[in-house]
């Protein structure tokens, strides 16, 4: 089996615990307005690689990956779930810590065939970094083109199966920074018992140049980057919602 791989980073420090070997899968069904990797959207692009090639390359860097392991991101890795399962199953045979960075968008609790794959995947997944783009469903549809129902269901599924999670949320001025919605996000997170970390991430404009190079109009126009002060306020609102549920 071969996967379509966009790129590989051999010294990732923000993609899970420790120093990580990070594999970017090609293909994504969502069109997040703030996406800074539009070159990962097309699932037909990328370099075809098999599991052994990836893990053999991983071994070359293993001495430098202190406290780390392998992180699969994208794009959206779950678009290639069969290859992802094979990769993680082989990684666990080699005692490699596995981390999945995903939105969970293809999760579907009502589809037995899909669920059988997820049941197999989580058996070899040590950590999920889950991106919750927007807690409001209509806001989510406007932001990425899809409902958030499957994503929130995925979070609950991970929690029910005791899979550790890091929750990520990008705070975008005028889009995902509404105080009530940030608090509601916290209230949702507060219902999950296996969340180990919360990353509130500031919207930045570094992806604009890539859109220009690809000849694509940048969806957010001149939306300003989020300040550190506004990020701190946003994170405190999320934590406030979490405390409301936990206390």
ABEGO torsion letter per residue (X at the ends): XBBBBABBBABBAAAEBEBBBBBBBBEBABBBAABABAAAABAABEBBBBAAAAAAAAAAAAAABBGBEBBBBOEBAAABAAAAAAAAAAAAAAGBBBBBBBAGAABBAABAAAAAAAAAAAAABABBBBBBABABAAAAAAAAGBBAAAAAAAAAAAAAAGBBBBBBBBBBBGAAABAAAAAAAAAAAAABAABABBBBBBBBAAAAAAAAAAGBBBAAEABBBBBAAAAAAAAAAAAAAAAAAAX
